[in-house]
Amino acid sequence: MYSNKERAIKILFTVFAFASMFFLAGIVFVLFKESLPLISEVELSNFFGKQWYPTYEPAEFGILPLIFGSLWVTAGALFVCVPLGIGTALYVYELASPGQKQVLKPVIEILGGIPSIVYGFFGMLIVAPFVQNLFDIPTGLCALTAGLVLGIMAIPTVASLSEDALSFVPNSFKEASYALGANRWQTLTKVIIPAAASGISTSVILGMSRIVGETMTVLMVSGGSAIMPKSFFDPIRPMTSAIAAEMGEAAVGSVHYHALFAIGLILFLITLIFNAAAEIISKKYRVKLGLDR
């Protein structure tokens, strides 16, 4: 039997758990409620067009430039965060001494906690001029700069979760590999990494979720141009930066206002898919290692 104190704690935690579901349902409801009026005001083919000029007459609400801007930034960021994040995790797990681990782990966590606006200033003042001078382009505020900065931002997420996945691999796997005559490198590449592959994949997907949903940094370093990008040197406007830059100027109840909520709904669905995929992969990983049933 539960005591009164234990019963009260159980009720409190139950309320907290269902409160999360309530907030999620509220977010979904608001996004759908404010997005649906757009259907009667803008044709679906126009909404998925290539022109985003909400202040023109007549206005154009094609979101493909915003979607492709987000995709280009995400692709560039993955080229940075995946090799560096996974490489960092492998070093911390296998090569770092106990003293180095005590330093590296907190540093990685600190990098993950730095506000995004600080990364934005870093991108504007350091990365953008460097990219502009290196490639001799008109402006350093472009897709490449946004990808580099967001890739650096996502490294702590990928590194921390990948290292956790590697640590969950039972030591018996490593001992069995050594017993069969495999060396350290063969054990790491043929045994440890394949066993932790699902967990590493989860870390990459969650890193993608952070990249896609980042707002302030891309607003500061992407260039803010809502055009179809042709290369990484073009200024772009991803979905998040479009919402942040234009929501304050859109009249409540206008077509522009509903279009921005529709972009938010699409962004929500994309991140929801990423997180659901990460959870499915993570569950398979836990079952594979006997950590879950």
C-alpha positions as CSV (number, residue, x, y, z in Angstrom):
1,M,0.0,0.0,0.0
2,Y,1.2,3.5,-0.8
3,S,1.5,6.0,2.0
4,N,-0.2,9.4,1.6
5,K,3.2,11.0,0.8
6,E,3.9,8.4,-1.9
7,R,0.4,8.7,-3.3
8,A,0.7,12.5,-3.5
9,I,4.1,12.2,-5.3
10,K,2.6,9.7,-7.7
11,I,-0.3,12.0,-8.5
12,L,2.1,15.0,-9.0
13,F,4.3,13.1,-11.5
14,T,1.2,11.8,-13.3
15,V,0.0,15.4,-13.7
16,F,3.4,16.5,-15.0
17,A,3.4,13.6,-17.5
18,F,-0.1,14.4,-18.9
19,A,0.7,18.1,-18.9
20,S,3.4,17.5,-21.5
21,M,0.8,15.7,-23.7
22,F,-1.6,18.6,-23.1
23,F,0.9,21.2,-24.2
24,L,1.8,19.2,-27.3
25,A,-1.9,18.9,-28.2
26,G,-2.3,22.6,-27.7
27,I,0.6,23.4,-30.0
28,V,-0.8,21.1,-32.7
29,F,-4.2,22.6,-32.3
30,V,-3.0,26.2,-32.6
31,L,-0.8,25.4,-35.7
32,F,-3.7,23.7,-37.5
33,K,-6.2,26.4,-36.4
34,E,-4.1,29.2,-37.8
35,S,-2.9,27.3,-40.9
36,L,-6.2,26.0,-42.2
37,P,-7.6,29.4,-43.4
38,L,-4.8,29.5,-45.9
39,I,-6.4,26.7,-47.8
40,S,-9.3,28.9,-48.8
41,E,-7.1,31.8,-49.6
42,V,-4.2,30.4,-51.5
43,E,-4.1,27.5,-54.0
44,L,-2.0,24.5,-52.9
45,S,0.0,24.7,-56.1
46,N,0.9,28.4,-55.4
47,F,1.8,27.6,-51.8
48,F,4.3,25.1,-53.0
49,G,5.6,27.5,-55.7
50,K,9.0,29.0,-56.2
51,Q,8.2,32.6,-55.4
52,W,8.0,34.0,-51.8
53,Y,7.0,37.7,-52.0
54,P,4.3,38.2,-49.3
55,T,4.4,42.0,-49.6
56,Y,4.0,42.2,-53.4
57,E,0.7,42.9,-55.1
58,P,-0.5,40.3,-55.8
59,A,1.4,38.4,-53.1
60,E,3.3,35.2,-53.7
61,F,3.5,32.6,-51.0
62,G,5.6,29.8,-52.6
63,I,7.5,28.1,-49.8
64,L,9.9,26.0,-51.9
65,P,12.7,28.6,-51.6
66,L,12.3,28.3,-47.8
67,I,12.2,24.6,-47.8
68,F,15.2,24.3,-50.1
69,G,17.0,26.8,-47.9
70,S,16.5,24.6,-44.9
71,L,17.6,21.5,-46.8
72,W,20.8,23.2,-48.0
73,V,21.7,24.4,-44.5
74,T,21.0,21.0,-43.1
75,A,23.1,19.2,-45.7
76,G,26.0,21.6,-45.0
77,A,25.7,21.2,-41.3
78,L,25.7,17.4,-41.5
79,F,29.0,17.5,-43.4
80,V,30.4,19.2,-40.4
81,C,28.7,17.7,-37.3
82,V,28.6,14.0,-38.4
83,P,32.4,13.3,-38.9
84,L,33.5,15.7,-36.1
85,G,30.8,14.6,-33.6
86,I,31.2,10.9,-34.2
87,G,35.0,11.3,-34.3
88,T,34.9,13.1,-31.0
89,A,32.7,10.3,-29.5
90,L,35.1,7.6,-30.7
91,Y,38.1,9.5,-29.2
92,V,36.5,10.0,-25.9
93,Y,35.3,6.4,-25.7
94,E,38.3,4.6,-26.9
95,L,41.5,6.7,-26.9
96,A,41.2,9.4,-24.3
97,S,42.8,8.9,-20.9
98,P,40.6,9.2,-17.8
99,G,42.0,12.6,-17.2
100,Q,41.2,13.7,-20.7
101,K,37.7,12.3,-20.4
102,Q,37.1,14.4,-17.3
103,V,38.0,17.5,-19.3
104,L,36.4,16.7,-22.7
105,K,33.0,15.6,-21.4
106,P,32.2,18.8,-19.5
107,V,33.6,20.9,-22.4
108,I,31.3,19.1,-24.9
109,E,28.3,19.7,-22.6
110,I,29.2,23.4,-22.2
111,L,29.4,23.8,-26.0
112,G,25.9,22.3,-26.1
113,G,24.6,24.9,-23.6
114,I,25.9,28.0,-25.4
115,P,22.9,30.2,-26.5
116,S,22.3,30.2,-30.2
117,I,22.7,33.9,-30.5
118,V,26.3,33.6,-29.4
119,Y,26.9,31.2,-32.3
120,G,25.2,33.8,-34.5
121,F,27.6,36.5,-33.5
122,F,30.5,34.1,-34.0
123,G,29.2,33.3,-37.5
124,M,28.7,37.0,-38.4
125,L,32.1,38.3,-37.0
126,I,34.4,35.3,-37.7
127,V,33.0,32.7,-40.1
128,A,31.3,35.0,-42.6
129,P,34.3,37.3,-43.3
130,F,36.5,34.2,-43.5
131,V,34.3,32.5,-46.0
132,Q,33.9,35.7,-48.0
133,N,37.7,36.3,-48.3
134,L,38.5,32.6,-48.8
135,F,36.1,32.1,-51.8
136,D,36.1,35.7,-53.0
137,I,32.3,36.0,-53.0
138,P,30.1,39.2,-52.6
139,T,28.9,38.3,-49.1
140,G,29.8,35.7,-46.5
141,L,26.3,35.5,-45.2
142,C,25.2,32.5,-47.2
143,A,24.2,28.9,-47.1
144,L,27.8,27.7,-46.5
145,T,28.3,30.0,-43.5
146,A,25.0,28.9,-42.0
147,G,25.8,25.2,-42.6
148,L,29.3,25.6,-40.9
149,V,27.9,27.4,-37.9
150,L,24.9,25.1,-37.4
151,G,27.3,22.1,-37.9
152,I,29.4,23.4,-35.0
153,M,26.3,23.9,-32.9
154,A,25.2,20.3,-33.5
155,I,28.5,18.7,-32.7
156,P,27.8,18.4,-28.9
157,T,24.5,16.7,-29.5
158,V,26.0,14.1,-31.9
159,A,29.2,13.6,-29.9
160,S,27.4,13.2,-26.5
161,L,24.7,10.8,-27.7
162,S,27.1,8.8,-29.8
163,E,29.5,8.4,-26.9
164,D,26.6,7.2,-24.7
165,A,25.6,4.7,-27.4
166,L,29.2,3.4,-27.5
167,S,29.3,3.2,-23.7
168,F,26.2,1.0,-23.7
169,V,27.8,-1.7,-25.8
170,P,28.6,-4.6,-23.3
171,N,32.3,-5.1,-22.5
172,S,31.8,-8.7,-23.3
173,F,31.7,-7.7,-27.0
174,K,35.1,-6.2,-26.8
175,E,36.6,-9.0,-24.7
176,A,35.3,-11.6,-27.1
177,S,36.8,-9.7,-30.0
178,Y,40.2,-9.6,-28.3
179,A,39.9,-13.2,-27.4
180,L,39.5,-14.1,-31.1
181,G,42.8,-12.2,-31.9
182,A,41.4,-8.9,-33.2
183,N,43.4,-5.8,-32.5
184,R,42.1,-2.5,-31.1
185,W,41.2,-0.9,-34.4
186,Q,39.5,-4.1,-35.7
187,T,37.5,-4.3,-32.5
188,L,36.4,-0.7,-32.7
189,T,35.4,-0.8,-36.4
190,K,34.1,-4.3,-36.8
191,V,32.4,-4.9,-33.4
192,I,31.8,-1.7,-31.3
193,I,30.7,0.7,-34.0
194,P,28.3,-1.8,-35.7
195,A,26.8,-2.7,-32.3
196,A,26.2,1.0,-31.5
197,A,25.2,1.9,-35.0
198,S,21.5,2.4,-34.1
199,G,22.4,4.7,-31.2
200,I,24.8,6.6,-33.4
201,S,22.1,7.0,-36.1
202,T,19.8,8.3,-33.4
203,S,22.3,11.0,-32.4
204,V,22.6,12.1,-36.0
205,I,18.8,12.3,-36.5
206,L,18.5,14.3,-33.3
207,G,21.3,16.6,-34.4
208,M,19.4,17.1,-37.7
209,S,16.3,18.0,-35.6
210,R,18.3,20.8,-33.9
211,I,19.7,22.0,-37.2
212,V,16.3,22.2,-38.9
213,G,14.6,23.9,-35.9
214,E,17.3,26.5,-35.2
215,T,16.1,30.0,-35.6
216,M,18.4,32.8,-34.3
217,T,21.6,31.6,-35.8
218,V,20.3,31.1,-39.4
219,L,18.5,34.4,-39.1
220,M,21.9,36.1,-38.5
221,V,24.2,34.3,-40.9
222,S,22.1,32.9,-43.8
223,G,21.7,36.2,-45.7
224,G,17.9,36.4,-45.5
225,S,17.2,36.1,-49.2
226,A,14.1,34.0,-50.1
227,I,15.3,32.6,-53.4
228,M,15.9,29.2,-54.8
229,P,19.6,28.4,-53.9
230,K,21.8,27.3,-56.7
231,S,25.0,26.9,-54.7
232,F,26.2,27.0,-51.1
233,F,27.5,30.6,-51.8
234,D,24.0,32.0,-52.3
235,P,22.2,33.9,-49.5
236,I,19.1,31.9,-48.4
237,R,16.2,32.2,-46.0
238,P,15.3,28.9,-44.2
239,M,11.8,28.3,-42.8
240,T,12.7,29.2,-39.3
241,S,14.3,32.5,-40.1
242,A,11.4,33.4,-42.4
243,I,8.9,33.0,-39.5
244,A,11.1,34.9,-37.1
245,A,11.8,37.8,-39.5
246,E,8.3,38.2,-40.8
247,M,5.9,37.3,-38.0
248,G,6.2,40.7,-36.3
249,E,5.3,42.5,-39.6
250,A,2.4,40.2,-40.6
251,A,-1.1,41.5,-39.7
252,V,-3.0,39.2,-37.5
253,G,-5.6,37.3,-39.6
254,S,-4.0,38.2,-43.0
255,V,-3.0,35.7,-45.6
256,H,0.7,36.3,-44.8
257,Y,0.0,35.6,-41.1
258,H,-1.7,32.2,-41.9
259,A,1.1,31.3,-44.4
260,L,3.7,31.7,-41.6
261,F,1.7,29.4,-39.4
262,A,1.5,26.9,-42.2
263,I,5.3,27.0,-42.5
264,G,5.5,26.4,-38.7
265,L,3.2,23.4,-39.1
266,I,5.4,21.9,-41.9
267,L,8.4,22.5,-39.7
268,F,6.7,20.9,-36.8
269,L,5.8,17.8,-38.9
270,I,9.4,17.5,-40.1
271,T,10.9,17.6,-36.6
272,L,8.2,15.2,-35.4
273,I,9.2,12.7,-38.1
274,F,12.9,13.1,-37.2
275,N,12.2,12.5,-33.5
276,A,9.9,9.6,-34.1
277,A,12.5,8.0,-36.3
278,A,15.1,8.5,-33.6
279,E,12.9,6.9,-31.0
280,I,12.2,3.9,-33.2
281,I,15.9,3.4,-34.0
282,S,16.8,3.8,-30.3
283,K,14.2,1.2,-29.3
284,K,15.6,-1.3,-31.8
285,Y,19.1,-0.6,-30.5
286,R,18.0,-1.2,-26.9
287,V,16.2,-4.5,-27.8
288,K,19.2,-5.6,-29.8
289,L,21.5,-5.2,-26.8
290,G,19.0,-6.7,-24.4
291,L,18.5,-3.5,-22.6
292,D,14.7,-3.4,-23.4
293,R,12.0,-5.9,-24.2
